[in-house]
Structures are given as C-alpha cells and as structure tokens.
Amino acid sequence: MKTVTYIVCALFLLVLSFIISGYSTNTEKETFSSLVKIALRNTGNSLLLQSKDSTSLVLPVTEIEKSNFQLSFQTELSIAPDSLVKAIDKNFNALDLPNDYLVEVINCNNQEVSYSYSVSNDEEKNIVPCLGRNLPLHCYTITVSFKNSVSLMGLSLGTSWYVLTLLGMMGIALLYWTKKKQETKMPSTLSFETIGDYKFYKDQNELVKNDLSIKLTSKESELLQILCNNQNKVVKRDFLLKEIWEDKGVFVGRSLDTFISKLRKKFKDDNRINIINIHGVGYKLEIIKKAPKKNLNYAKKIPRRTNQSPPI
C-alpha cells in the first residue's frame, strides 16, 4: 500500500508541474532574454575596453535560437580568454543568471570556433582551457548557449518547476528506500585508513565514525587521500592542483580552497583533526594524538597486623 502511495505522490507532482507550466506566460522568458542581453552587452563593453577601444560600438545582442544568444562588435578586436571568462561570470552572477552554459568565440571570416569553454553548476565539470593565450586581432562573434532549457513531451517547462519535480520524486524515492532497507554496517573486509576517530574508505568515497557515515565526492576523496598519505606533513598547493585537476585538463580556479573548506566541515566533530593552511605553500592534515591515560591504581601499603600485645 505504501508503494502505491509513493507512486501516486510522484505522479501528482509531475502533473502539477505540467499544469503550472501550461499557465505560465511569456513574461518570464522575455525577462530572461532581456537580462542575458544586458549581461552580454556589458561583457562586450569590457572586452573592448580591455582592447583599449573606447569608441567602437557593441552591436545589438540577438537571440538566434531559444536560449542561444550572439554578441557582435562593430570592429575587429583581440580577445583574452581570461578577460572573457571573468567578464561573463561577473555579469551573469550580478543578474543572477543560470550558471550552466557554453561559450563559443567564432571567427566571422570562416565561421570556425576560435575559442570555447563550458561552465556547469557542478564545479568538477567546468572546462575552461587555454587561459593566457590571447586571440589575435580579428572579427569575432561570441555565442552563449544555456544548457538548462528543458523540453518534455512537447511542453516547455520552467527550470524551477522541473527542479521541483525532480527533487520531489527523488525525495519520495529516498523515503521509500530508507523504509525498505535498513542501514547496514560497512563490512570489515573493506580497506580503510584511520584519521583520528574516523575510518576513511577511499574506494567507497566515504568517511565513517561510529555509526555516522559521511559521503564524499570523488574529488574530495582524491584530495583527502593525498593529505592522509602525508599526515602532519605540508603538501604543496601546486602538487595538489596538478595531481587532482590539471592532469585531467579541468580548470579549477578556487576549487581547491572550496574543497579544503568542505573537508574541514566533515571533521567538525573531532577537534583533534585540522587541515591547516600554510600561507603561500600548501596544506597540512594535522592530527593530535590522544594523551595517554594516567595509571591511578597505585598499590596501597597496608600495615601488617601482629598478635603481640602492646607493651605495658
């Protein structure tokens, strides 16, 4: 009976999303389009100023397809990928636009993509290559395609309602799973490393303390493994970046600092464990050993009894 209830609730949420989306007007779409155009126009102005051009015009930003916008310039310019990435990120964040898009810089003459990068809500999926290699002076157009436009069964759903539906269904599924299956202890045969009072299961991306289980992302596990292998030793920042991110061709920005902060929170219940930031050098996983317990069981001297009578 419970299973039927869960399924009915999930279907109800799904139908509710369709109904609300069906009654929505184009106002939200028009507002979104206007905000994107403002952000891109300001981005274009920043790129021209970076090229020391304060007179050329930024041509009208156009929506060439749904959720696909194009930025054009009156004259040729040189584009620094670093400046492009920072300008778009700054303007999109200022207007609270979705952080899930693809950027392409297209050469006007041959329509080839001269530079592109991808940004996702998941930091581990961000790909921003070739920073520091400026594009030469040419005619360029910049297109931004948002990746979170969702169409389901011919209906266009608002992102918020689509997310609401997914969260509702995931919540119901999780509730059903927890009711159906009791939490089991991790088998002792699995290999782990000890960090203070925690057991670190690298292959399972998990930290365990008594009955508490803490899930880790793959990147958090990789980072913690390196720190764990060098307990109470300083691990250089450049080494961590190279081992975990750079060798895989993924741009991180401040991802390392973010992941260190997340790991610190995982160990908040054990004040003997701390990940210390050695300024300008790197990080150190410091574990303070427990002080040995003092032995309070001292032998007490008991006076020996005798049967002799005391002297008179």
Order of alpha helices (4+ residues) and beta strands (2+ residues): alpha-alpha-beta-beta-beta-alpha-beta-beta-beta-beta-beta-beta-alpha-beta-beta-beta-beta-alpha-beta-alpha-alpha-beta-beta
